[in-house]
């Protein structure tokens, strides 16, 4: 095969965390669920042939896309892989893995369906219950965008790891040999990628819209407008930046008391970006201050005599959402944020942890990127959609 730019996606080599209910055989076979233009199936013991819907892709069989061509493959556990142009995808023996040689892919891993590790040159990404876009340029420049969920990005050669939250992009610069700090990406722009718009809607599409809404909350907070700014002024401060800790926390508590779980996660991310000095207090307040400590009975299946307190429930999903929103906004305080969350809800401490192992964490000061439409970097979403002249 003579392909100048190609992607090799092999479902084989890297370790993957699988829940007990997921059959490993479900991850060894995929079906072709969409074909756009020039897509071929490459059996190991037969000549290439045009791909058709519902073709099985098993170990020893590959899928190849041509110029301006794309394909989608779906596994039994509903994991979806979409391939950009000039791509080769093959299923290997063993656990699920993606090895990206160059080019672009999209990967959707359903919640509670297990995780995956993705290798892009010297960069490894670990994901679970997430939708991501990856692009690996032949020059070695690598970009990785989280549309929803979160991912740990590793540069093993120097022991660097970075947590990337929803709506963020991380870039690997092969000249500097380091992962750059995560930057904010306009998800509305990213959703124009052919790997999204040319296919059926993903099951995670509602979560993309949540990411977009959260970005709007962050942008308004950065501009000293929106709900957080209004609450701060009602508390007696002239602005978010000049509010005393007591004024700022009082304003947040008033918002938390009348907000949904999804809204609270958005407010936490925006508040920690605006006032990183109060990150641990913001997390503790989001978990407990506005509504008392409330736990869901589903989090205590082993405690038969546990009686649920009266009031709004809080469970692992909400705790994780709040904690990870704060970490994505201020990753240098990840350890302190986790400790504050565990102290705030000790009965749920078992579901709170660092999203990336601290042993591999690259320690460096970081000021979170302010979300403002004029500050967005247009993401490289496809080789077919190059960045226009004058954009960085």
N, C-alpha and C positions, 0 to 999 in steps of 0.2 A: 504494500500500500504506500503510495507516494502522496503524502498529505503534508503541506507546508506548515499548517497550524492545526494541531489536533489536541484533543482532550482524551485521556484514557481514564475511564472510571471503572475501577475493579471492585466488585463486592467480595472482598476476600481477606486482606492481610491484617488490618488494624483491629485492636480490641474494641468491643462495644458492650455497653451495659444493657442487658436485656432483662426485663421483668420475667418472672417465672411463667406467666401465662402466654408468653410469646414463643411459638414454636420456631426453632432455628431454621427449619425447612422453609418457613414462610419468607425467609430472607435470601433464599438461594434461587428464586425464580421470579421473574417479572413478566408482565404482558405489555406489549406495545399498545398504548391507549390513544395515541394521536400521531399522525404523520403529516408533516408539512414539506412539500416539494420532494427533494432528493434525499431519501432515507433508505438505507440498505441493511439487510441482515447478513452477517458474515459467519456462517457456520464453520467450525474448525475443519470439517471433513467434506465440505462441498463448496461449490462456487457461490459468490455473492449473488443475492437476489433482492428485488425490491421488497421493502418491508410492507406488511399489511397489518391492519388492526387485529388485535388479539393474538399476534405472533408471540410464542413463548420465547423468552430469553433465559437460557439456562447456562450453567457452567460450560465453557467451550464455545459459546455463541456470543457474537458482538453485534452492536448496532452502530452504524456509521452515518453521520449527516454530512451533506455536501454544503456548497456555498448557499447562503441565504436559506438554509433548511434547518428544521428543528424537529424534535421528537419528544414524546413523553412516554415514560414507563412507570407502571404501577405494580407494587409488590402486594402480596397477600395481606400484609398488616396495614395496608393503605398508605404506606410510604410512597411518595411520588418523586421521581427524578425527571427533570426536564433538561434537554441537551441543546446547547446553542449550535451555531453553524460550525462545520469542520470539526466534528467531535466523534470520538470513538468510545463506546460504552461496552463493557463486558462484565459478565457475572462470573466470579471465580469461586473456588472452594472456600468454605469457612464463613467467618462472620462478615457483616456488612462493612464495606470500606469504599471510600472514593479517593482515587489517586488522580489528581488533576495535572495533566502535563502542560497544557496551555489552552486558553479559551474560557468559556463561561458555562455555568450550570446553575440550576435552581434545585434546592432540596427541601421538601416538606416532610417533616417527621411528626406524626400525630402525637398528641399528648398521651403519655402512659404506654407508648408503643416501643419504648427503648430509645437508645441514643446512637450516635454515630461519630466517628472520627474521620475528618477530611484532611487529606494531605495535599498541600499546594507548594511544591518545592520544599524549602526549609520551614514552611509554616504549617502548623497543624491546628485544626479547629475541632473542638469537642462540642457537640450540640445534643439536646434532647428536647422533644416537644417544641420545635422551633421551625421557622421558615427562613431560609437564608439564600442570598445570591453570592456567588463567588466568581471572580474573574482573575485569571492568571495570565499575564502578558508574557510573550516569548522573552522579553528583556529581563524577566524575573520580578517585575513590579506586580504586586498582588493586592487586590482589594477584596474586602469581605463585608457585606452589608447584612444586618439583621433586620428583617421586616417585622417580626414579632418573636417574642420569647427572648432568649439570650444565648450567648456562646462564650466559651473560653478560647482565646487564640494564643497559641504557644509558638515561641521561637526557641526551639530546644538547644540550639548551638550556644546561646548566651544565657539560658535560664530565664528568659523573659516570658511573662504571661500577662494578658490583659483581658478583662471582662468587657464584652461589648453588648450593650443593651439594645432594646428595640429602637429603631430609628437612627442607629449609629453605624458608622463605617470605620474600619481600621485598615491601614495601608502598610504593607511591608516594602521598605526601600532597600533593594539589594546592595546599593552602593554604601549606604550607612550601616547596613546589616542590623537593622532594628525595626521593631514595630512602632509606628508613630502613634501618638495619642489618639484615641477615638474622636471622631468629629461627627457633627450632626449632619444628616442627609435628609433632604426634603423627600419624604416617602411618596408624596403625590407624584413627584417627578420620577422616582424609581419605579413606580407602578406602570410606567409607559414601556418598560422593558418588553421586548417580544416574548420573553419567557413567561410573561404574565398576561399581557393583553391579547396574544394570539392563541390562547388556550381557554378552556373552561375555567370558571371561577374555582379557586382553591377552597377547601374547607376552612382554612385559616383566614380567608378574606375579611371576615368581620373583625378579626384582631388587627389587620392592617389599618382598618378605619379607626380602631381604638388608638393605635400608634399615632395616626394623623391628628386625632383630637388632642392627645396628650402633648404633641408638639405645639399645637396652638396655645395650650395652657402655659407651656414653658415660654413661648414667644411673648405672650401677653405679660407674664410675670417679669421677664427681662426688660420689657418696655415700661414697667411700673404701671401697668393697666390690668384689667381683668379682676377676677374674684379675689385673689390673694391681696392685690393692691387695695381693693375696696375695703376688705376686712381690716387691713393694717391701718388705713385712714380712720375707719370707724373706731379703732382701738386708741386713737389719739396721736398717731405718728404721721409725719408729713410724707414719708416714702418708705419703701421696703428697706432701702439701704440705711436709712437713719433711724429706723425703729429700734428701740431697746429690745433685748432678748424677751423681756416680759411682754412687751407690746406685740412683738411678732408671734410668740407662742400663743398668746391669748387670741390673736386673730385667727391663727390656724385651728385652734381648738373649736372656735365658733364655726369654721367651715366643716371640720371633720364631723361635728355633731349632726349636720344636716345633709351629709353627702353619702353617695353610694360607695361600695368598695372600689369600683373602677375609678370613680372621681378622686377618692382618697389617694390611690396610687399615683394618679396624675399630679395631685397637689404636692405629694411628697417629693417627686422628682423635680418639680419646679421650685419648691421651697428650698431644697438642699442646694440646687444650683445657685439660687439667689443669695442664700445665707449658709455657705458651707461651714461656717463657724458654729452653727447650731444643728449640724447633721444628726448627732446622736439624740438630741432632745426632740427633734422633729420626728424621728422614727419612733421613739418611745411614746410620744403624744399620739401619733397615728394609730398605734396599737392599743393604747389603754386610756389615755387622758380624757378623751371626749365621750367615751361610752362605757367606761369600766372595763375590767378584764372579762371577756366572755369567750367561752370555748364551745366549739361544736361537739355534740355527742359523738359524731363520726370520728373524731380524733382520739377517742378513748374507748375503743372497742374492747380493750382488756379490763376496763374498770366497770364491772357490772353494776355497782352501786353508785356510780357517778350520777349526780343530779345536775342537769343543765341550769345555770343561772337564768333568771328572767332578763330579757333584753335581747339586743342584737347579737347574733353569733359571730364568732371569728374563728376561722380555721386555718389550716396550713396554707392553702392556696392564697389567702389574703395576706398572711404573714410573709410568705415568700415574695409576693408581689411588692409589698411595701419595702421590704429589706433590699430587694434587688433594684428597685427604682432608685433608692438612696445610693446604693453602691455605684450604679451606672452614672449617677450625677456627680459623685465624689469618690472615685475608686481609691484614692490615696488613704481614705479613712475607712476602708472596707472592714478591717479587723474591729475597729471601735464601733462601727455600725452594727455588726453581727453581735458583739457583746452587749450592746444596748438593747437590741431586740430580744436576746435570750433573757436578759434581766427583766424586761418588761412583761414577757409572757413565758414564765419558766416552765409551765406545763406543756408548752409547745416548742420548747428549746430543741427537741429532737429533729424538728423539720427546718431549723435555721442553720445555715452554714455559709462559709465562703464559697462563692460561685467558682472561683479558681483557687487551687491549692496555694497557700501562702508561701510554701517552700520554693515555688517557682515564680513568685511575684516579683516583677521588676519594679523596684522602689524608685520613684521620682516624683517631684512636685508636679501638680497638674491643676490648672485653672479650667474648670469645665467650659466648653464652648458655649457661647450664648446663642440661643436659637433666635435668629432674625432672618427674615427672607433675604436680605441683602448679604448675609454672611454665608448662605448655603453654598457648598461646593456641589456642582452638578455631578452626580455619580456617573462612573463609567458603567453603564448597565448592559452594554452589549457591544461587541465589535461592529455591529451593524448600526450603532448609534454613537459615533465618535463625538467627543466633546467639541463644541464649536469653537472657532477661533476667538481668542480673547478671554476665554474662560480658563480658570486654573483648576 
